[in-house]
Amino acid sequence: MIPIRDTAPCYSRPYVTWGLMIIWVVIFVSMKLMPDDMAVRLLNIYGMVPIRYSSSRWAETANIPFDYYFSFVSNLFLHGNWTHLVANLLFMWIFGDNVEDRMGRLPFLVFYLICGFFASILQWYFDPMLTIPVVGASGAIAGVLAAYFFLYPLERVILFLFPILIPVPAIAFLGIWVLIQLHDATTSVLFEGGTIDVAWWAHIGGFVAGCILYRIFLKEQKV
């Protein structure tokens, strides 16, 4: 099931949402045009490699300087492949505009970055010895989904289930999404040794941060 749009009205132009999406695309395409060794180097520096902060010896051996945890934020603007990028663009396009509308542009940007930061922290906490970079806006977007979950629970999300379109309440769609993340995250811990290509704990961290913080960033509603 693929979400293609929602029914929640938006009363302002979501410039921050659009701007973030453009930045993701520009960075991704730019890195695709680079030599592979340069792109990999940038992913290791600006992606969040958990072991980098868990083992100073590993960081020295890999020649990756300590960056005071900057990659916990910079990784939010990087993506691993086209599927990863397009999925995040789709979710941001559907849900980001409404949340930005309710928060305002600058508060929404700060909210996005904070949720992404906490998403990176939780991923690092649960997988501190991971040696590959964790990248992507998914954790921050999870925070946006959490805000939407509470702000627009009864709005409809239109899902494409070939060959038909199915409208479902946002609270149902996002609730199922959260349950899937919880299942896959806990499974990745219980059954160690498998290959994990999705930062499940980052999704959960971003969603939890969004649930806790979204009210702080809402602008006052005009009566």
Beta strands, then each sheet from edge to edge (+ up, - down):
strand 1: 2-6
strand 2: 156-161
strand 3: 164-169
sheet 1: 1+ 2- 3+
end
